Structure formats: structure tokens, C-alpha cells
Amino acid sequence: MSSSNPKSSDKSFVYREFGNDNFAATERPIPELPVQQQNLKVQASRKGRKGKTVTVISGFQAKPETLADLVKQLKTQCGTGGTVKDNEIEIQGEHKQKIVEILSKLGYKAKISGG
């Protein structure tokens, strides 16, 4: 005597209001501005990082792929690690001046923010 649970094996839906689970249709596209029109802020931060200094670059209006390429280039030139979080780039260590120089050479308008 086999007792199979019909709820666990039945994966069909009786009613679905908005079709399939395609969330891409509801996402808003990020407008990608040309490099010269982006005003970036470069600042050092220690908040929530257990005393470790991180250089944060914010103000990007670019696609995630563009930011991924840029963070790779910055990590290589600074000789350290980094990541992209919430449309901001975080580079480990205090590299404000160096990053502003690199971004200026690439055509971005970047300035140091904060103390």
C-alpha cells in the first residue's frame, strides 16, 4: 500500500494571474550615461567593516557589466580586492587619490568626498 502525497508531487497551478515567473518584465532598465556625464564621488569609509578602511565610489549610472569591468581594472591597478554592491564600487584600503586619477584618465568626472 503506497501512500503518496498528491500535494508534493503535483506541481501544476490551477490559476496564475500574471503568467510565468518572468520578473525581467517588471525590472526598470538602468540608463547608461556616457562616461563624461557621470559625476562620481570617491570616499573612504569604515562603517560596518570592523575598522577596515574601504574606498567607496558612488554615483554610477551604468549597467552591472560595465561596473564589473571597471572594478576589475581598479582592483588590478590598486593591487587589492574589491566588489560591486548596490551600484557602488568598493575597493579595499584607502586609495582615494589613486582612484580619482585612474577614473579621470578613463574620462569620468570624479572627486574626493568626505574627510
N, C-alpha and C positions, 0 to 999 in steps of 0.2 A: 504494500500500500504506500504510494508515494504522495506526500503532501507538498505540493508546490504552491508557493505564494504567488498569486496572479499579479499582485502589485509590483513585485520586484522584477518579474520577467516581462511585463507589459510596459513598453516604453513609448507607445503611441499616445498622442494627445487627442482629446476629444474636441477641444476648442482652443484656438490660439488667435489672439486679437491682431497681432502685428506681423504675422508671417514667421519666418525663421529667425534665428538668433543673430542676425547680422547687425552688430552695433555700429559698424562703419558708416552707415547711412545717417546716424544721429550725431556723429562727431563733427565739430566745426573745423574747417581747414585752417591751418596756421598760415597767415600771409607772410610770404618770404620777401623781405625788403632787400634791395641791393645793399652790398657791403657798405657803401659810402653813406647811406641814410640811417644806419643803425648807431645809436648812441649808447655806449656801453659804460657800466660802472665797474671798477675794479677795487675791491676792498678786502682787507684781511679780517678774518673772523675766528673767534674761539668758542662761540656759544654752542653748547651742547656737544662739544667734541673732546671733553675731558682734558682741557688745557692745551690741546694740539692746535696749532695755527693752520688755517686753510685760507687760500686766496680764492675769493668768490667773484666770478664775472657774471653780471646780470644785465638785462636789457635786450636780450636777443629776440629777434623776430625772424626765426629761421626754422627749417624743418629739422627733425631729430637726426636725420642722416648727415646734414651739414654740420650740426653740433658735434656729432660723433667724430667726423673727420678733423674738425678743429681741435677738439680735446686731445686727440691722438698726436697732433702736431705740437700742441703746447706741452704735453707730457714729455715728448721726446726732447724738445728744446730746453725745458727746465730740468730734465733729468730726474723726474719724480712721478708719483702716481696722481691720478685724478679721475673724475667721473662727471657725468651729466645728470643733474637732478632738477626736476621742475623747471625746465627751460633755462637753467643756470649751469655754468661750468664751475666745478670745484677742483682746484689744484692743491695738492698737499704742500705745506710750507708757505713761507712768506716770499712771494715772487712778484709783488705789485709792479715795481718799476720795469722789470724784465718783460712781464706780460703786456704792459702798456706799449712798450717798444715793439714787440712782436705783432700785436694787433694793429698798430699804426702802419707798420710795413705792409700788412695784408690789406690795408685800406679802411679799416674800421675807425670810427671816432670813439676813442677810449680815453677815460680819465680816471684818476685815482679818487676814490670817495672815502670819507671817514678819516680817522686819525691814525 
